Amino acid sequence: MKSTVAILFSLLVACSRNATAPVASPGVSPRTDTSGTCSGICDASVPSIPLLTDSTSYGDVTTYGGTDTALTSSGGACNYGITGIKAYAAIQVNRLPGDLRGQWDSGKICGQCVLVRARTDSGWKQTLVRIVDKCPDGNCGIDLGGAPAFALMGTLAGRYSGEWSFVSCQGHPQLFDGPPRIWIKDGSSAFWSLVQVRDPLSAVLSLGYRKVSSSDTSWSDMVWATEAENFFKVPVDVLQDTSPYQFRAAYSDGSSQSATARGTALAVAQDSLLLIP
């Protein structure tokens, strides 16, 4: 199978994207039952409503890829396209049915890396994944691809009780399919263009731009696109400007990367700009 980002993360997202971000589940405190050993049948945990807190979230850990360790992500609802990443997962859209208060947050969580732990008959097992998809199903917490599911569940795929925390992707090469880069959506032109960051260091809080030759060194942020999930919309005046620009991706782990190119470079469909520190 395929809910809310920590309060601090939510506020950062809201400020940077002028969107309503999810908030922590009201009245929810971290669990006190820290035992990693499940009671009963581990792979048939009773479905639960995700509990979302500032640091660690709790709920169902499931799989939508079985436990086939050879499966790679096809990009999912994050629109990354076919990748070579095996350590992938989907995150819940809702906390309660239809409330849209999940950690998916219209795709703004895309690219985030996550430490996932599940209770098993031999105690806690854990794995790292990158979010590439969404899970709109009821009682969804985090839903794993084949390889990470196998790491936690072995061959007993099912619904496990567990928890997950957001972490930086840096230092974990298995979570990357290439270097971080700005990718330009197919169909883009000098009159309309959507871009996304592929293989980000963490979830992308904002994608900023500024003209290199300008005396104004402040950054302007691209707006979150409504035409497709996990994309930013490039202003037309940038697309039609041959002047060099700096483009900066700011990440939820506090880091950032940038690229320098002419504004017209973001009008070239299916091209990409390499991001560097």
Backbone bond lengths (Angstrom), bond angles and torsions (degrees), N, CA, C in turn:
res aa  C-N    CA-C-N  psi(-1)  N-CA   C-N-CA  omega(-1)  CA-C   N-CA-C  phi
1 M - - - 1.463 - - 1.517 110.31 -
2 K 1.340 110.02 156.48 1.446 111.83 179.92 1.549 109.20 -96.55
3 S 8.541 161.65 171.87 1.292 120.52 92.24 1.346 106.57 -140.90
4 T 2.032 150.99 -81.28 1.440 112.78 -150.52 1.485 108.06 -125.03
5 V 1.291 115.78 147.16 1.456 119.94 179.93 1.508 108.91 -63.25
6 A 1.328 117.46 150.18 1.455 122.68 177.28 1.513 110.77 -48.20
7 I 1.351 117.09 147.32 1.456 121.46 -175.48 1.515 111.44 -52.01
8 L 1.317 118.05 -46.05 1.452 120.76 -178.76 1.516 110.47 -61.12
9 F 1.330 117.20 -45.93 1.460 121.04 -179.83 1.514 110.15 -62.09
10 S 1.353 117.53 -40.98 1.446 121.85 -179.41 1.515 111.40 -62.49
11 L 1.329 116.18 -42.32 1.456 119.86 -179.44 1.520 110.92 -65.72
12 L 1.342 116.30 -39.87 1.459 119.69 177.74 1.512 111.16 -61.50
13 V 1.330 115.98 -42.87 1.453 119.73 179.73 1.515 110.56 -63.80
14 A 1.346 116.48 -45.25 1.451 120.70 -177.87 1.514 111.03 -61.11
15 C 1.333 116.50 -43.41 1.455 120.33 -178.20 1.514 111.35 -66.80
16 S 1.338 116.64 -39.46 1.453 119.17 -173.92 1.516 113.03 -81.44
17 R 1.358 117.65 -22.07 1.456 118.42 -174.63 1.524 113.18 -120.79
18 N 1.336 117.80 2.35 1.449 121.65 -179.68 1.519 110.96 52.68
19 A 1.318 116.83 40.42 1.452 121.69 -179.67 1.512 108.97 -126.13
20 T 1.335 115.22 160.57 1.453 119.45 177.70 1.511 108.92 -81.45
21 A 1.317 117.60 110.65 1.458 122.04 -178.31 1.518 109.94 -91.69
22 P 1.332 118.07 157.02 1.447 120.47 177.85 1.515 111.13 -66.88
23 V 1.316 115.79 155.12 1.451 121.24 178.36 1.511 109.04 -119.16
24 A 1.327 116.00 163.17 1.455 119.73 -178.60 1.518 110.68 -64.38
25 S 1.322 115.79 148.57 1.459 120.05 179.96 1.520 109.84 -58.31
26 P 1.346 118.09 125.10 1.459 120.03 -176.47 1.515 112.75 -61.69
27 G 1.332 115.26 134.40 1.454 120.67 175.82 1.504 115.12 74.17
28 V 1.333 117.34 8.90 1.466 120.08 -176.63 1.521 109.85 -91.06
29 S 1.309 116.36 130.98 1.455 122.60 175.73 1.521 108.56 -115.17
30 P 1.330 117.32 156.09 1.468 119.38 177.10 1.524 111.35 -55.54
31 R 1.312 115.90 147.11 1.461 120.76 179.80 1.518 110.56 -65.16
32 T 1.311 114.36 148.16 1.464 119.60 177.77 1.521 111.56 -102.58
33 D 1.351 117.11 -13.88 1.469 119.66 177.88 1.525 108.09 -85.88
34 T 1.291 115.19 90.81 1.463 120.74 -173.50 1.521 114.10 -87.90
35 S 1.315 117.35 -1.02 1.452 119.83 -179.99 1.517 110.95 -61.89
36 G 1.320 116.40 135.98 1.449 120.96 179.49 1.512 112.86 -92.72
37 T 1.318 117.21 0.26 1.460 120.37 -179.99 1.517 109.92 -93.29
38 C 1.317 116.23 126.38 1.462 119.43 -178.35 1.514 110.57 -77.81
39 S 1.316 115.20 157.97 1.465 120.50 174.39 1.518 107.53 -110.82
40 G 1.292 117.66 135.32 1.452 120.99 -177.97 1.516 111.41 85.93
41 I 1.323 115.68 -147.07 1.461 121.10 -178.51 1.524 108.08 -88.77
42 C 1.310 117.42 112.84 1.467 122.35 -171.88 1.518 113.41 -59.61
43 D 1.339 116.80 -39.23 1.457 119.87 -174.69 1.525 113.20 -88.24
44 A 1.321 117.57 11.50 1.470 121.91 178.33 1.523 109.60 -135.44
45 S 1.340 115.63 48.52 1.459 121.55 178.50 1.527 110.13 -62.11
46 V 1.331 116.67 146.47 1.471 120.91 178.53 1.532 109.03 -64.74
47 P 1.341 119.48 127.12 1.468 121.41 179.40 1.517 111.71 -52.46
48 S 1.335 116.24 138.06 1.457 120.40 -175.79 1.522 110.95 -132.77
49 I 1.343 115.84 158.67 1.460 121.63 173.55 1.522 107.21 -82.38
50 P 1.330 118.47 129.84 1.474 119.98 -179.42 1.528 111.33 -58.37
51 L 1.326 115.77 137.21 1.462 122.23 174.47 1.520 107.38 -107.53
52 L 1.334 115.86 118.56 1.453 120.89 -171.41 1.517 110.25 -113.10
53 T 1.324 116.89 120.21 1.455 121.44 -178.23 1.522 110.54 -123.31
54 D 1.326 115.01 -179.99 1.454 120.27 -175.06 1.530 113.75 -63.43
55 S 1.306 116.48 -31.54 1.462 118.62 -173.68 1.521 113.09 -117.57
56 T 1.317 117.06 -48.08 1.457 121.54 -177.14 1.517 109.39 -128.48
57 S 1.322 116.96 137.91 1.460 121.81 177.03 1.519 109.10 -108.88
58 Y 1.333 115.44 154.76 1.454 121.19 -172.72 1.523 110.19 -129.98
59 G 1.322 116.67 144.92 1.451 119.74 177.93 1.507 111.77 161.66
60 D 1.322 114.76 -152.29 1.453 120.80 -175.32 1.529 111.40 -83.41
61 V 1.293 115.44 134.70 1.460 122.57 172.13 1.523 106.25 -111.03
62 T 1.329 116.16 117.33 1.454 121.21 -174.12 1.530 109.33 -131.44
63 T 1.339 116.26 -174.65 1.462 120.33 178.76 1.518 110.46 -137.87
64 Y 1.319 116.58 140.60 1.462 120.16 172.78 1.517 110.94 -114.67
65 G 1.314 116.32 11.66 1.453 120.28 177.83 1.513 111.57 -127.52
66 G 1.355 117.27 15.48 1.445 118.45 -174.31 1.519 109.14 64.52
67 T 1.315 116.97 -146.76 1.468 120.76 177.60 1.529 111.03 -125.09
68 D 1.333 115.94 32.10 1.458 121.79 177.67 1.523 108.52 -76.60
69 T 1.317 117.80 109.96 1.467 121.86 -174.98 1.527 113.27 -73.64
70 A 1.326 117.64 -8.23 1.464 120.37 -179.31 1.524 112.46 -89.26
71 L 1.325 117.54 -11.64 1.461 120.51 -176.51 1.522 111.54 -66.74
72 T 1.331 116.53 137.78 1.457 121.95 174.36 1.521 109.00 -118.57
73 S 1.328 116.18 158.31 1.456 120.77 -176.44 1.530 111.62 -73.23
74 S 1.323 115.14 138.33 1.464 120.61 174.73 1.518 111.05 -96.08
75 G 1.338 116.42 13.09 1.467 120.70 175.27 1.499 114.87 96.76
76 G 1.341 116.96 -27.19 1.453 121.21 174.67 1.518 114.40 55.69
77 A 1.336 115.37 -156.86 1.461 121.65 -178.45 1.520 112.44 -69.63
78 C 1.330 117.61 -11.16 1.473 120.48 174.82 1.520 111.63 -77.07
79 N 1.318 115.93 -6.27 1.467 121.44 175.21 1.526 113.43 60.44
80 Y 1.323 116.43 38.37 1.456 120.04 177.98 1.532 112.68 -83.09
81 G 1.319 117.20 -12.93 1.449 119.59 -174.93 1.524 110.67 76.61
82 I 1.307 116.25 -178.27 1.465 121.20 -177.50 1.523 109.68 -65.06
83 T 1.323 116.27 131.36 1.460 121.85 -179.42 1.520 110.01 -127.97
84 G 1.315 115.25 173.85 1.456 120.58 174.96 1.510 111.74 -101.53
85 I 1.337 117.61 10.81 1.466 121.43 -176.68 1.527 110.85 -79.17
86 K 1.323 115.77 124.67 1.465 120.73 176.86 1.520 111.90 -96.21
87 A 1.344 116.97 -24.22 1.467 121.36 -177.90 1.527 109.31 -91.96
88 Y 1.327 116.23 75.97 1.458 120.78 -174.97 1.526 111.04 -127.17
89 A 1.351 115.33 163.95 1.459 120.19 -177.86 1.521 110.82 -157.67
90 A 1.316 115.12 165.27 1.462 123.38 173.00 1.529 107.89 -114.57
91 I 1.330 116.46 147.32 1.463 121.80 -179.08 1.528 109.16 -114.81
92 Q 1.323 115.81 153.34 1.464 121.32 -176.46 1.529 112.75 -65.08
93 V 1.343 115.55 142.77 1.465 122.65 175.80 1.523 110.03 -86.10
94 N 1.318 115.68 -38.79 1.461 121.76 -176.38 1.514 111.65 -118.97
95 R 1.329 115.83 152.93 1.457 120.46 167.12 1.518 107.83 -90.63
96 L 1.339 115.14 -55.41 1.460 121.88 170.06 1.521 107.62 -105.22
97 P 1.327 118.98 154.24 1.464 120.75 -174.16 1.528 113.57 -50.98
98 G 1.326 115.52 121.61 1.448 121.16 174.45 1.506 117.21 76.33
99 D 1.343 119.12 5.38 1.469 119.00 -175.01 1.532 113.48 -84.94
100 L 1.323 117.94 -11.40 1.473 123.30 179.21 1.521 112.39 55.13
101 R 1.332 117.20 28.27 1.463 121.59 -179.99 1.514 111.46 -102.80
102 G 1.302 116.21 23.44 1.456 120.85 179.37 1.512 112.39 -84.70
103 Q 1.303 115.44 178.01 1.462 121.80 -177.07 1.531 112.74 -77.13
104 W 1.305 117.33 -10.20 1.466 120.81 176.40 1.527 110.35 -60.41
105 D 1.331 117.37 -47.93 1.461 123.60 173.55 1.530 112.62 50.27
106 S 1.336 115.06 55.31 1.470 121.94 178.23 1.526 112.98 59.71
107 G 1.318 116.56 23.59 1.465 120.58 177.23 1.508 114.65 94.29
108 K 1.325 117.54 1.22 1.470 119.76 -177.31 1.529 112.79 -71.30
109 I 1.330 117.03 -11.74 1.464 120.90 177.72 1.530 111.33 -89.25
110 C 1.325 117.07 -5.04 1.469 120.53 -177.44 1.528 111.89 -53.39
111 G 1.325 115.20 138.00 1.452 121.22 178.66 1.513 114.57 86.70
112 Q 1.338 117.59 -11.57 1.460 120.46 179.62 1.525 110.30 -65.29
113 C 1.314 116.79 140.11 1.461 120.58 175.18 1.520 109.77 -98.88
114 V 1.313 115.38 149.38 1.453 121.59 -168.29 1.528 110.81 -139.43
115 L 1.326 115.49 134.58 1.460 121.25 170.42 1.527 107.09 -92.37
116 V 1.326 116.24 118.31 1.468 121.66 -176.51 1.522 109.54 -112.69
117 R 1.329 115.90 133.78 1.471 120.92 176.73 1.528 109.23 -125.70
118 A 1.324 115.86 143.42 1.461 121.41 178.62 1.519 110.34 -131.75
119 R 1.322 115.12 147.02 1.464 120.92 175.86 1.520 109.52 -81.98
120 T 1.324 116.12 128.88 1.456 120.83 178.27 1.531 109.06 -129.40
121 D 1.327 116.11 175.61 1.463 119.04 -179.45 1.524 112.27 -70.45
122 S 1.356 116.86 -10.85 1.464 120.04 176.24 1.527 111.64 -112.22
123 G 1.328 117.26 16.11 1.456 121.87 178.20 1.523 112.32 101.88
124 W 1.325 115.56 -170.92 1.460 120.38 -178.31 1.528 112.11 -60.37
125 K 1.326 115.48 138.82 1.457 121.89 167.00 1.521 106.85 -127.65
126 Q 1.324 117.60 146.08 1.451 119.97 -176.20 1.518 112.19 -137.57
127 T 1.341 114.49 159.24 1.455 121.24 178.95 1.519 108.80 -155.78
128 L 1.324 116.44 163.39 1.460 122.55 177.21 1.521 109.64 -110.36
129 V 1.337 116.45 141.42 1.461 121.18 179.52 1.525 109.75 -141.68
130 R 1.330 115.44 163.79 1.467 122.10 171.20 1.533 107.90 -114.01
131 I 1.347 116.42 137.22 1.455 120.93 178.96 1.525 109.64 -77.18
132 V 1.332 116.52 121.98 1.457 121.91 178.29 1.528 112.45 -128.39
133 D 1.329 117.37 -1.59 1.464 119.63 -171.27 1.522 110.04 -152.40
134 K 1.332 116.08 171.67 1.456 122.18 178.28 1.522 110.37 -119.74
135 C 1.321 114.67 155.78 1.455 121.95 -178.90 1.529 108.38 -128.19
136 P 1.339 118.24 101.26 1.457 121.47 -177.54 1.528 113.75 -84.67
137 D 1.333 117.44 -3.48 1.461 121.35 -176.11 1.527 112.30 -63.92
138 G 1.315 116.61 153.71 1.449 121.43 174.76 1.521 110.74 -65.61
139 N 1.338 116.25 145.06 1.465 122.93 178.49 1.530 113.20 63.97
140 C 1.304 117.69 18.80 1.463 119.25 177.99 1.524 109.29 -78.41
141 G 1.310 116.03 135.76 1.457 121.66 172.28 1.509 107.66 -108.66
142 I 1.330 115.58 -83.15 1.460 121.18 171.93 1.527 107.57 -134.29
143 D 1.321 115.58 136.92 1.462 122.88 -170.38 1.529 108.39 -118.62
144 L 1.305 117.28 120.46 1.467 121.94 -168.60 1.515 113.78 -98.68
145 G 1.343 114.91 149.12 1.446 121.20 169.42 1.525 109.98 -73.09
146 G 1.321 116.63 179.48 1.459 121.30 -171.46 1.508 116.43 -60.42
147 A 1.341 117.85 -51.49 1.465 120.69 -175.74 1.529 112.71 -63.71
148 P 1.347 119.67 -49.67 1.466 118.43 177.65 1.524 112.58 -65.80
149 A 1.339 116.95 -31.48 1.464 119.29 176.53 1.526 110.19 -64.12
150 F 1.318 116.38 -41.96 1.464 119.86 178.87 1.523 110.85 -63.23
151 A 1.340 117.26 -37.96 1.464 121.08 -179.32 1.522 111.77 -61.73
152 L 1.334 117.05 -30.97 1.468 120.56 -179.70 1.524 112.81 -96.17
153 M 1.316 115.81 -37.43 1.462 120.51 -168.30 1.525 113.94 -107.30
154 G 1.311 117.31 -11.84 1.457 118.08 -172.45 1.520 109.15 63.86
155 T 1.296 117.86 -134.64 1.461 121.10 178.65 1.522 112.37 -92.15
156 L 1.343 117.50 -1.28 1.468 121.22 -177.73 1.523 110.08 -95.12
157 A 1.334 115.91 72.15 1.460 120.30 179.36 1.520 109.40 -66.75
158 G 1.336 115.87 140.69 1.457 119.64 -179.93 1.514 111.72 175.28
159 R 1.335 115.63 -154.46 1.456 122.22 179.58 1.530 108.39 -105.33
160 Y 1.341 116.07 115.27 1.458 122.10 -179.08 1.528 110.00 -110.82
161 S 1.307 115.71 154.07 1.461 121.69 172.48 1.524 107.76 -84.87
162 G 1.333 117.06 132.27 1.450 117.71 -177.74 1.512 114.35 -162.95
163 E 1.318 115.20 -163.76 1.463 122.39 -178.19 1.520 109.22 -153.34
164 W 1.333 115.54 160.92 1.454 119.61 -179.73 1.530 110.45 -149.73
165 S 1.342 115.37 149.39 1.462 122.74 -179.56 1.517 108.86 -135.83
166 F 1.332 116.99 142.82 1.455 121.38 178.83 1.527 110.09 -78.75
167 V 1.320 116.11 135.11 1.460 122.18 -179.45 1.525 108.92 -135.55
168 S 1.318 116.93 165.07 1.456 121.27 174.00 1.526 109.64 -72.84
169 C 1.322 115.82 147.79 1.459 120.52 176.81 1.524 111.60 -81.03
170 Q 1.325 117.43 -14.61 1.460 121.32 -175.66 1.534 110.78 -62.06
171 G 1.321 114.81 136.64 1.455 119.75 179.46 1.512 114.33 88.66
172 H 1.341 116.47 4.31 1.463 120.40 -178.50 1.533 109.28 -128.34
173 P 1.319 117.20 81.37 1.471 120.94 -174.06 1.522 114.40 -58.42
174 Q 1.323 117.57 -25.70 1.467 119.59 -179.36 1.525 112.32 -67.35
175 L 1.345 116.92 -12.43 1.461 121.22 -178.72 1.526 112.07 -94.70
176 F 1.331 116.58 3.99 1.464 121.25 -178.09 1.526 111.35 -116.78
177 D 1.338 114.84 148.41 1.458 121.95 175.04 1.525 110.26 -115.18
178 G 1.328 115.92 11.57 1.452 122.25 -177.38 1.510 108.16 156.01
179 P 1.328 117.68 -177.54 1.463 120.53 179.88 1.530 111.21 -73.95
180 P 1.332 118.46 154.52 1.469 120.65 175.25 1.528 110.16 -59.24
181 R 1.315 115.91 137.31 1.464 120.10 -176.16 1.522 110.83 -158.24
182 I 1.320 115.30 153.93 1.464 121.57 172.05 1.520 107.06 -87.81
183 W 1.316 116.51 122.70 1.470 121.62 -178.78 1.517 108.74 -110.47
184 I 1.326 115.79 137.30 1.462 122.27 -175.19 1.530 109.51 -101.25
185 K 1.308 115.58 125.86 1.471 121.12 -173.63 1.532 112.55 -64.26
186 D 1.324 114.78 146.47 1.457 119.71 173.70 1.538 109.10 -59.77
187 G 1.316 116.09 143.17 1.459 121.62 -177.71 1.521 113.82 91.02
188 S 1.333 117.01 -7.24 1.464 120.23 179.31 1.521 110.62 -68.49
189 S 1.347 114.98 151.67 1.462 120.73 -178.92 1.524 108.67 -154.00
190 A 1.318 116.64 -172.16 1.460 121.45 178.53 1.523 112.20 -71.51
191 F 1.323 116.69 -5.92 1.463 120.75 -178.00 1.535 113.17 -113.53
192 W 1.332 116.44 -12.70 1.470 120.34 -178.56 1.520 107.89 -164.21
193 S 1.319 116.05 129.58 1.465 118.66 -179.62 1.523 110.69 -153.30
194 L 1.326 114.88 135.91 1.459 122.08 173.22 1.523 108.11 -117.00
195 V 1.334 116.28 140.71 1.465 120.58 179.42 1.525 109.72 -132.88
196 Q 1.324 115.83 156.81 1.458 121.34 175.95 1.526 108.20 -142.20
197 V 1.318 115.62 162.59 1.462 120.42 175.12 1.525 107.79 -99.32
198 R 1.308 116.23 121.32 1.463 121.08 177.04 1.522 109.49 -100.63
199 D 1.319 115.69 144.70 1.464 122.72 -175.89 1.523 111.60 53.25
200 P 1.342 117.62 48.97 1.469 120.13 179.24 1.519 111.32 -68.93
201 L 1.325 115.88 162.69 1.465 120.81 177.75 1.518 111.82 -73.42
202 S 1.322 116.11 -18.41 1.459 124.16 178.08 1.523 105.46 -172.51
203 A 1.341 117.98 -176.36 1.462 119.41 176.61 1.532 109.44 -58.03
204 V 1.324 116.41 143.23 1.464 121.47 -176.23 1.531 109.66 -88.05
205 L 1.324 116.40 117.11 1.460 120.95 178.87 1.517 111.64 -79.64
206 S 1.322 116.95 -37.97 1.459 120.33 -179.12 1.521 109.59 -158.21
207 L 1.322 114.84 155.76 1.455 121.65 173.58 1.532 106.33 -125.05
208 G 1.329 115.59 106.61 1.451 121.05 -173.99 1.510 112.92 -102.66
209 Y 1.343 115.59 165.35 1.462 120.77 178.27 1.532 109.75 -148.69
210 R 1.317 116.09 151.92 1.458 122.41 173.58 1.524 108.55 -157.28
211 K 1.336 115.65 147.68 1.458 120.63 -179.20 1.528 108.97 -78.09
212 V 1.309 116.83 131.52 1.459 121.73 -176.00 1.525 111.55 -60.80
213 S 1.313 117.45 -39.05 1.460 121.23 -174.19 1.529 113.88 -83.43
214 S 1.325 117.34 -5.10 1.462 120.50 -175.84 1.525 111.31 -76.96
215 S 1.337 115.63 145.39 1.469 120.13 174.96 1.519 111.18 -75.19
216 D 1.339 116.05 -16.49 1.462 121.65 176.85 1.529 108.10 -85.75
217 T 1.311 117.02 111.34 1.466 120.86 -175.72 1.533 112.85 -93.44
218 S 1.332 117.32 4.70 1.463 119.82 -179.49 1.537 110.08 -73.89
219 W 1.317 115.94 156.77 1.458 121.95 -179.27 1.525 110.84 -97.12
220 S 1.318 116.49 142.65 1.462 122.66 169.14 1.522 107.15 -106.95
221 D 1.312 117.25 143.01 1.460 120.30 -178.54 1.524 111.59 -102.80
222 M 1.309 115.97 136.60 1.457 120.47 172.32 1.525 109.01 -69.14
223 V 1.324 116.32 150.35 1.461 120.36 179.96 1.523 109.64 -84.69
224 W 1.323 114.60 154.16 1.465 121.30 177.42 1.524 107.86 -72.07
225 A 1.303 117.56 127.23 1.462 121.80 -174.76 1.523 112.22 -70.79
226 T 1.313 115.53 147.37 1.467 121.21 174.83 1.524 111.21 -102.32
227 E 1.325 116.96 -12.91 1.459 120.23 -177.24 1.534 113.40 -76.62
228 A 1.319 117.30 -26.55 1.463 121.80 -179.11 1.524 108.64 -156.13
229 E 1.330 116.85 148.28 1.459 120.55 -178.54 1.528 110.92 -75.15
230 N 1.335 114.69 146.08 1.459 123.24 177.80 1.524 112.94 65.65
231 F 1.323 116.45 41.13 1.461 121.30 174.83 1.523 110.42 -137.05
232 F 1.329 115.79 152.79 1.458 123.63 171.13 1.525 108.01 -108.56
233 K 1.349 115.68 149.90 1.462 120.13 -179.86 1.523 109.60 -99.97
234 V 1.326 116.61 128.74 1.460 122.15 -178.51 1.527 109.32 -87.07
235 P 1.334 118.43 130.19 1.468 120.35 177.24 1.528 111.17 -60.32
236 V 1.319 116.36 141.14 1.462 121.42 -178.30 1.527 111.60 -60.37
237 D 1.352 117.32 -36.74 1.463 118.51 -178.52 1.522 111.69 -65.20
238 V 1.321 117.32 -27.62 1.470 120.79 175.24 1.528 109.73 -73.60
239 L 1.328 116.21 -43.54 1.467 120.87 -178.31 1.526 112.88 -59.87
240 Q 1.303 116.38 -28.66 1.460 120.52 -175.18 1.528 112.89 -103.68
241 D 1.331 115.92 13.20 1.463 121.23 -177.23 1.528 109.68 -107.70
242 T 1.329 115.81 122.87 1.468 119.48 -179.83 1.525 112.62 -83.77
243 S 1.343 116.78 -0.10 1.466 120.41 178.29 1.522 110.10 -69.93
244 P 1.340 117.42 151.71 1.470 119.59 176.45 1.527 111.61 -73.19
245 Y 1.309 115.03 141.04 1.464 122.89 178.58 1.524 109.28 -126.55
246 Q 1.326 115.01 155.37 1.459 121.19 165.39 1.521 107.74 -101.16
247 F 1.314 115.93 136.25 1.465 122.40 176.04 1.522 107.50 -119.63
248 R 1.339 117.67 130.12 1.465 121.09 -174.11 1.528 111.44 -128.13
249 A 1.327 115.24 127.10 1.460 121.85 173.20 1.524 108.79 -97.24
250 A 1.339 116.98 122.63 1.463 121.89 176.55 1.522 107.66 -104.20
251 Y 1.349 115.88 129.89 1.455 121.48 -172.78 1.526 112.89 -107.12
252 S 1.319 114.83 160.51 1.466 120.63 -178.28 1.522 113.23 -69.32
253 D 1.337 118.46 -16.51 1.468 120.16 178.10 1.525 111.54 -86.94
254 G 1.344 117.45 5.18 1.456 121.95 177.58 1.517 114.45 93.67
255 S 1.313 117.76 -7.47 1.458 121.28 -179.77 1.527 110.48 -90.29
256 S 1.315 116.31 170.81 1.458 121.57 175.93 1.518 109.46 -150.98
257 Q 1.321 115.82 158.56 1.457 122.60 176.28 1.519 108.43 -140.98
258 S 1.323 116.46 158.16 1.458 118.52 -177.30 1.526 111.63 -142.66
259 A 1.318 113.79 165.94 1.461 121.99 175.89 1.521 107.42 -141.32
260 T 1.321 116.91 151.08 1.465 121.85 177.14 1.520 108.75 -119.96
261 A 1.341 115.88 128.18 1.462 121.23 -179.71 1.521 108.80 -163.64
262 R 1.311 116.30 163.95 1.461 119.97 174.10 1.531 109.35 -64.21
263 G 1.319 116.81 150.88 1.456 119.69 178.44 1.515 111.67 -58.07
264 T 1.329 116.35 -36.34 1.462 120.76 -179.03 1.528 112.74 -63.94
265 A 1.329 117.96 -16.42 1.470 120.64 179.63 1.524 111.34 -63.50
266 L 1.328 117.48 -27.29 1.464 120.23 -179.01 1.524 112.65 -82.98
267 A 1.327 116.36 7.10 1.461 121.15 175.79 1.526 111.52 -100.88
268 V 1.325 116.80 -0.33 1.469 120.87 -176.59 1.533 109.51 -93.72
269 A 1.318 115.92 102.51 1.464 121.72 -175.09 1.516 112.53 -56.89
270 Q 1.324 115.47 137.45 1.461 125.59 176.26 1.523 113.57 64.23
271 D 1.333 117.28 15.85 1.449 120.75 172.31 1.525 107.83 -93.18
272 S 1.312 118.02 174.68 1.455 120.45 179.99 1.526 110.84 -147.60
273 L 1.331 115.27 156.83 1.457 123.08 176.85 1.527 107.94 -119.74
274 L 1.318 116.70 125.45 1.446 121.71 -179.41 1.538 109.75 -70.94
275 L 1.315 116.15 132.98 1.463 121.98 178.09 1.529 109.55 -97.55
276 I 1.331 116.53 136.74 1.448 121.31 178.32 1.519 109.56 -131.02
277 P 1.345 119.82 160.16 1.461 121.89 -179.38 1.534 112.31 -60.00
